[in-house]
Amino acid sequence: MQDRAALGAADVADDQLSVLVADLWRVERVFLLSSRAERVDYDVPSITTASRTWVTGLAEDGTGPREFRFFVKVVQNWRHSPMFESVPPAVRDWAAASVPWQAEPLLYSSRLADTLPEALRMPRALAVRDLHDEARAIWLEAVDTVEDPWDIDTYTEAAFLLGRLSGRDAVREFADLDPLPWSIGSYVEGRLAHGVLPFVLADEPWQHPAVAATFSTALRDRARAAVARLDELAAEFRALPHTTAHGDAAPGNLLRADGQPGFVLIDYGFWRPQPYGHDLGQLLVGDLQLGKRSADGLAALDAAITEAYAAGLRAEGDETPVEVVRRGHAVSMLIFSGLSALPIEMLDEPDSPELRALFAARAAMAAYSLDLLELTDA
């Protein structure tokens, strides 16, 4: 029985699926017995991800029926996202060209996996298929993960490997693979100017009861002062030394595979050259932004991962000083996380202790990003 309707346009013919399963198992051929597709329940929306789907089933390779499993991800230009309807018609072409989406299919079609440092790998791609000019379906091996909580050793190991990734010459060959001419200016003029700064500068969001209870007026004033420096900080971001960056190195994108050392790195949509230390921001606060951990010990954890990242660079022969790493991290984190810490997207949710705890964590993240910027100011 075959039931893959959930894949929609990303589906393949049965004989093609048989070829993918044979490739997955590294055998010459298989006989497809059954297959099923089921959409993944994912609580973090992405404007450039059209769908995530599990494809499972049974096949026979001459040794008896065996189960197979794929993860199929469809990426797209965000002009095809329902959220694009909110973009004013006059700026739609500019908006569609301002958000990266092609890096992931290009990287999975490349030799990047062969160049990654030891203990860091990417899922094996069995196929990357064009659905139309602005959408690709990526068929990936499933990764059996370990869901244990992260401790400081996990974070420092991840930071060390991210440092090795950023410092490795063989990886730099792929740093500019995405053809989109993204710039920090397009991010400031797009995402920040339209979706963040109006709320930071307005009074009403700060008067929301849960915001007023967790974001102090002093923090509001510091955030607004940082907004006044945004052009200066964007210019510094452009001038800082750049290297390869994953772009979204949150713990959720560093999977721990069952029975294997290190991490499986996923979600390459924002892969490109960025300032040294850029990946430390999402490593530090990615889970905090989603309410998956508190802000306790943020400064100590940051100090540990920054040193680990710099050590990873040195392991690859890159002697970029830790002070340069720390400043790149500070500027990047303020622009990409600190200024957008105000939880605008949650203001309509019912008040609760859990909501206030999340707001408090986001406030602590904003305060720490501002502290780090001030500590590293020349």
N, C-alpha and C positions, 0 to 999 in steps of 0.2 A: 504493500500500500504506500502510495506517495501522496503527501499532503504538505506542499511547500507554498501554498497561496500567500502566506504571510511575507514571503520574500518580495512579492510584487515583481517589478521590472528587474530586480537583482537575481531572479531565478535563472537556472541553467537547465538544459535538457537532461534527461536521465542518463544518457550515454556520457555527457560531459561531466555530470556529477560522479559517475563511476571512475572516470579518469582522475578527477580530483581526489577521490578516496584512495585510489591506487598510489597516487603521488604522496598522499599523506602517510600511507603505510610503507612506502618505498617498495612496492611490489609491482610486478608487470601488469597485472589486470585484476579486476574484481567483478563480481556479479552483484548488482544492487538489489537488495531484498525489500527494503522499506526506507522511507525518509519522512522527516517532519520538520517544519519550520515554526519557530515560536519567537515573537518579538520579545526583546529584553526590556524588563521593567527598570528604567534608569531614571534616577531622581535629579540629575543635573542636566538641564537643557543645553543644547548646543545649536547655534544657528547654522553651522556648517555640517552637521550630522543629520542626514535624513532618516536613518534607521539603524538599529542594531538588532541582529537576529541570530538566534541559535539554530543551527541545522544539525539534526541528529538522525541516526538511523542504524540499519543493519546491512552488512555486505558480507559476501563470501569470497575468500581468496584461495580456496582449496584446502584450508586448515579448519574449516568450520565457520559458522556465522560469528561475526564480531561487530561490536558497536563502534561507530565513528561519531565525531562531533566537530563542527566548524563554528567559528564566530564570523559573521558576515556584517561588515560595516559599510554603509553607503555615505560617502561624503559628497558635498555639493557646494557650489557657489551659493551664498546665502540669499541671493535674489529669489531662490526657489523655496525659502523658508516661509511659513505662515507669518512669522514676525516681521518680514520685509514689508508687509502691508502698511506698517506704521511709518515707513520712511516717506517723507514728502516727495511727490513725483519729480520735482525740480532737481533733486540731488540723488536720485536713485542710481544713475550710472556711476557716479562718484562713489556712492556707498557700496555698491556691488563690487567695485574694484579695490575697496579699502580693507577687506577682511581676507586673510590667507585661507586657502582651502586645498591647494594642489600638492603641498609638500608631502602629505601622508601617502597617497598613491605612488608618487614618484620615488619616495624613499623605499617603500616596500618592493618596488620594481628594480631597485638598485642593488649594489654590492655592499651597502652600509653594514649589514649584519656581519660581514667578514672582517670588518675593520674595528669593531667595538672592543673596548678593553675586556680582559678576562673578568668574569663574574657579572658582566652586563650583556644582556642579549635582547633581541626583539623577536616577537612571534614570527614563525615561518609563514610567509605568504604563499598560498597555493595558486592564487589567481588575482589579477587586478583587471577588471573589465570596465570598458567604457559603456555607460548607459546612455549618455548624450554628451554634448560638448562641455557641459558643466556639472557632470556627476560621474562618479566612479564607484564600483562595488569592489570591496577588498575581502577576499576569502582567506581567513586566517586559521591556523591551528588553534585549538582550544588550549588554554593554560590552566592546569589544576593548581589552584593557589592556596596559600596558607594565610589565614586571616588573623593571626596573632597580633595583639596591640604592638605598636612601635614603642621602643624605648630609646634612650639616648644613643646606645650602641647602633641601633638600626639606622637612626638619622645620620650618625657620623659615617657609617659605612656607605650609605647612599650619597652623602656629600663628597666623600673621597672618590667614588666612582664617577660622579658628575664632573668632578675636577679632572679626572683622567679623560673623560669624554671631551671636555672643552680643551684640554691641552694636547690631545693626540693629533699628530700631523696627518695620519691616514684618514681620520674622520673629517678633517677640514676640507678635504676634496669634495665633500657633499654638503658643506655648510650653505652654499648659495643655490641649492637645487631648485628651490621654489622660484618660479619665474615672476611672481607678483612683486612689483617694486614697492614693498611696504616701507614705511618710515615712521619714526616716532612722531613726526609732524602730522601724519594722517591719523594716528591714534589720538593725539591731543585734539585735533580739529573734528574728529568723528566721535568716537566713544565718549571721551571726556567732555567735550564741549556740548554734546547733545544729551548724554545720558547720565552725567555725574555732576558736573560743575553747577548747573542750575539749581540742583537740590542742596548742594553744599552752601551756596550763597543765599538761598532763600531762608526765611525764618521758620516757615510752617513745619518742615520736617523735624527740626530740632525741638519743636513744641509737643511732638507726639509723646504721650506719657511714658512709653517704654524707652524712647530715645532720651528724653529729659532725665530719666532716672539712671541712665548708664553713660551717656555722653555729656561731659561737663561743659559749661560755657567756656571754660579755658581751653578745652580740647576743640570746641567749635572755632574759637578765635585762632588757634594755632593752625587748624586745617585751612581756614580762609587765608591766613598769611602765606601758607604754602601755595595756595592757588595763585596768589599774587606773584609768586616766584616761578610759575610754571614754565613760562617761555625761557627763562634762564636755565631751569633744570633740564628742559628738553634739549637746549643747545649743548649743555654739558653731557647729556646722554649720548648725543651724536658724536661728541669729541672724545669720549672715553675709548680706550682700547677695546676692540671687539674680538670675539672668538665664537666658535660653534656653541650654540645653546639649544637645549631641547625646547625651551619656551614655555613649558607647563609642567614642570617637574614636581608636582604635588605627590604626596604619598600614594594617592589612588592611581597614579600613572606609573608607579614603580611596584610592580607585582612581585611577590615572593612565590616562586614555584615550589611545589611540594617536592622535597627530596633533592633540591638543587641549591647551590650557593648563589649569593648575589641577588640580582633583580632582573625582571623582564620589563623592559621599557616600552610603554605603549603611548598612543595618542600624540602624533607628531605634527599636528596642525600648525603649530607656531614655531616650528624648527627653522632657525636662521641664525646668522651672526647677531650677537647681542653683546653688551658690555660684560667683561669678566665678572662673575658673581651673580649674573642675572638669575640663574636657576635656583639660587639659594632662597629667593623670596617665596616662591610657591612651595618649595620644600618645607620652609619654616611655617607658613601660615595657610597653606592649602586646606588642611583638615580643619583648622580653626575657623576659616571662613564658612565652612559647611556645618559647624557645630559639632564636629566629631571629636574635638578635644578642647580643653580649656587653654587659657593664656598663661597658666602657671609656669614659671621658669623660662619664659620666652628669651630673656637676655642671655642666660647661661647656655641654653640650647643653641642660640644663634652664634655665640662665641665658639662653641664646639664645632658646629658645622662649617663655619667660615675657615677655621684652621684646617679642618679635614679637607675641604675643597682645595685650599692652597697646597696642601700636601699631595693631593691627587695631581694637580698641575705639575708639581716638581717631579713626581714619579714618571711623568711623560717628558721631562726635560724642559718644561716651561717654567721659567724663573720669575714670572710676573709677581711683584711684591704683594703680600697679603693686604697692604693698605690700599692698593689699587682694586683688589677684589672686594674689599669691604666698602669702598666708595661706590663701585659699580652696583653692588648689592643694595646699598642704601638708596641711591637715586632710582634704580629700577623698582624697588619695592614700594617706595613712596608713590611713584607715578602709576604703577599697575595695581597696587593693593591698598595702600594707605589712603589715597584720596577717595577711593570707592568703598571705604569701609562702612559708611552710613548705609544701613540695610533698607534702602528704599523699597526693594521688592517685597519686603515682609511687613510693611506698615499697616496693611489691611488685615493681617492675621489676628485672631483672637489673642488677647493678652494672656500670658501664662508664665509661671516660673521658668519654664524651659525657654520660652521666647526671650525673657529678660536675661537669662544666662548667656544665650547666644549673642544678644545685643552687647552685653558686657564684654564678651570675648572680642567682638568686633571693635569695640571702643579701645580695648587694650592693644589690639593690633594697630589701630590708627595711631595711638599714642606712642607705641614703640617705634613705628616707622618714622615718625617725626623726631623722636629721640635719636635714632640712629643717623638720620640725616644731619641733625645738629652736631652730633659727636664727630662726624666725619667731614663737616664743613672745613674747608681750608682756612 
